[in-house]
Amino acid sequence: MNSTHSFEKVYTKNIIRAGRLTATAAVVLCFGPPLFIYLKYGMFPSVKNLIAGYLIILSMFGISYFTDMIAFYPTTGLSGIYLGYLSGNMSGVRLPVMLTAQEALGTKAGSQKAEIVGTIAMGGSVFIGVACTALTAVIGEPLMDLLPGFVVNSFNYVTPAIMGSLISMVATKNFKAFIFAVIMSVAVVVLQPPAFIQFPAVIFSTIFVCIMLYKKEKGKETAG
């Protein structure tokens, strides 16, 4: 039995089984609060409001259902997709944690080892995140009152700092593809095409360029 087949049988199939179970449980539990409000107070939105709310959410995140899977899967693997979207904050926290762990251990992107290392790191970030959130809920407000104003204002730059470090790690892996992605992103911002094609335009065009660069590199290796 080769390693790939063993990995699929021992790891991937169990991840799919656990991922489906936890994702389904999360969906069911999400109906808990509205169900309680309905049973306790008899309040229920009209069908019109339900459809309107659904269409708003669909317009905001519907395209992400397709583009995020394609954009994140090569880095996170299947287990990272399940864990990241169940715990939330995929691009802002889970992905940077995963990439940092993979970079620290020198794992090859897309490899089995990289997926396992990244999943462990992502799982650890969930526990740390829950602990920090609970601690902040208890002492956050009194602590904020004690901190100087410039420290409080500096929190506004946390997300850009995380995104900057993430971009730098990705850029060093394939600088040409990174430059193309930046150019495409700027073009989308300037030209302002319809919202539903903005992300796909950047993602799929960058994937196409990466494939072309990979084939070109392989062609050079074969010729050499």
Backbone hydrogen bonds, N-H to C=O, Kabsch-Sander energy under -0.5 kcal/mol:
donor,donor_aa,acceptor,acceptor_aa,energy
6,S,2,N,-2.2
7,F,3,S,-2.6
8,E,4,T,-2.3
9,K,5,H,-2.2
10,V,6,S,-3.1
11,Y,7,F,-2.1
12,T,7,F,-2.0
13,K,8,E,-2.1
15,I,11,Y,-2.3
16,I,12,T,-2.5
17,R,13,K,-2.1
18,A,14,N,-2.7
19,G,15,I,-3.1
20,R,16,I,-2.5
21,L,17,R,-1.8
22,T,18,A,-2.7
23,A,19,G,-2.5
24,T,20,R,-2.2
25,A,21,L,-2.3
26,A,22,T,-2.3
27,V,23,A,-2.1
28,V,24,T,-2.4
29,L,25,A,-2.6
30,C,26,A,-1.7
31,F,27,V,-0.7
31,F,28,V,-1.2
32,G,29,L,-1.8
35,L,31,F,-2.0
36,F,32,G,-2.5
37,I,33,P,-2.4
38,Y,34,P,-2.1
39,L,35,L,-2.8
40,K,36,F,-3.0
41,Y,37,I,-2.4
42,G,37,I,-0.5
42,G,38,Y,-1.5
43,M,37,I,-1.1
50,L,46,S,-2.3
51,I,47,V,-2.6
52,A,48,K,-2.3
53,G,49,N,-2.7
54,Y,50,L,-2.3
55,L,51,I,-2.5
56,I,52,A,-1.8
57,I,53,G,-2.2
58,L,54,Y,-2.7
59,S,55,L,-2.3
60,M,56,I,-1.4
61,F,57,I,-2.8
62,G,58,L,-2.2
65,Y,61,F,-0.9
65,Y,62,G,-1.0
66,F,63,I,-1.1
67,T,63,I,-2.5
68,D,64,S,-1.8
69,M,64,S,-0.6
70,I,66,F,-1.4
71,A,67,T,-2.7
72,F,68,D,-2.8
73,Y,69,M,-1.7
75,T,72,F,-1.3
76,T,72,F,-3.0
77,G,73,Y,-2.4
80,G,76,T,-1.0
81,I,77,G,-1.6
82,Y,78,L,-2.1
83,L,79,S,-2.5
84,G,80,G,-2.8
85,Y,81,I,-2.0
86,L,82,Y,-1.4
87,S,83,L,-2.2
88,G,84,G,-1.9
93,V,89,N,-1.9
94,R,89,N,-1.9
95,L,90,M,-3.2
97,V,93,V,-2.2
98,M,94,R,-2.5
99,L,95,L,-2.8
100,T,96,P,-2.3
101,A,97,V,-2.2
102,Q,98,M,-2.3
103,E,99,L,-2.5
104,A,100,T,-2.5
105,L,101,A,-1.7
106,G,102,Q,-0.6
106,G,103,E,-0.6
107,T,102,Q,-2.1
111,S,108,K,-2.2
115,E,111,S,-1.9
116,I,112,Q,-2.1
117,V,113,K,-2.8
118,G,114,A,-2.6
119,T,115,E,-2.1
120,I,116,I,-2.3
121,A,117,V,-2.3
122,M,118,G,-2.6
123,G,119,T,-2.7
124,G,120,I,-2.3
125,S,121,A,-2.0
126,V,122,M,-1.4
127,F,123,G,-1.5
128,I,124,G,-2.3
129,G,125,S,-2.5
130,V,126,V,-2.4
131,A,127,F,-2.3
132,C,128,I,-2.8
133,T,129,G,-2.4
134,A,130,V,-2.4
135,L,131,A,-2.3
136,T,132,C,-2.7
137,A,133,T,-2.2
138,V,134,A,-1.2
139,I,135,L,-2.8
140,G,136,T,-2.5
143,L,139,I,-2.2
144,M,140,G,-2.5
145,D,141,E,-1.6
146,L,142,P,-0.8
146,L,143,L,-0.8
147,L,143,L,-1.3
151,V,148,P,-0.6
152,V,148,P,-1.8
153,N,149,G,-2.6
154,S,150,F,-1.2
155,F,151,V,-0.6
155,F,152,V,-1.1
156,N,153,N,-1.5
157,Y,154,S,-1.8
158,V,155,F,-1.4
161,A,157,Y,-1.9
162,I,158,V,-2.3
163,M,159,T,-2.7
164,G,160,P,-2.4
165,S,161,A,-2.1
166,L,162,I,-2.2
167,I,163,M,-2.6
168,S,164,G,-2.2
169,M,165,S,-1.9
170,V,166,L,-2.1
171,A,167,I,-2.8
172,T,168,S,-1.6
173,K,169,M,-0.6
173,K,170,V,-0.8
174,N,170,V,-1.1
178,F,174,N,-2.0
179,I,175,F,-2.5
180,F,176,K,-2.1
181,A,177,A,-2.4
182,V,178,F,-2.3
183,I,179,I,-2.4
184,M,180,F,-2.6
185,S,181,A,-2.4
186,V,182,V,-2.6
187,A,183,I,-2.3
188,V,184,M,-2.3
189,V,185,S,-2.1
190,V,186,V,-2.5
191,L,187,A,-3.0
192,Q,188,V,-2.0
197,I,194,P,-1.9
198,Q,194,P,-0.6
198,Q,195,A,-0.9
199,F,195,A,-0.6
201,A,197,I,-2.0
202,V,198,Q,-1.6
203,I,199,F,-2.9
204,F,200,P,-2.6
205,S,200,P,-0.5
205,S,201,A,-1.2
206,T,202,V,-1.8
207,I,203,I,-2.3
208,F,204,F,-2.2
209,V,205,S,-2.2
210,C,206,T,-2.5
211,I,207,I,-2.2
212,M,208,F,-2.2
213,L,209,V,-2.7
214,Y,210,C,-2.3
215,K,211,I,-2.5
216,K,212,M,-2.3
217,E,213,L,-2.3
218,K,214,Y,-2.6
219,G,215,K,-2.3
220,K,216,K,-1.9
221,E,217,E,-2.0
222,T,218,K,-2.3
223,A,219,G,-2.4
224,G,220,K,-2.3
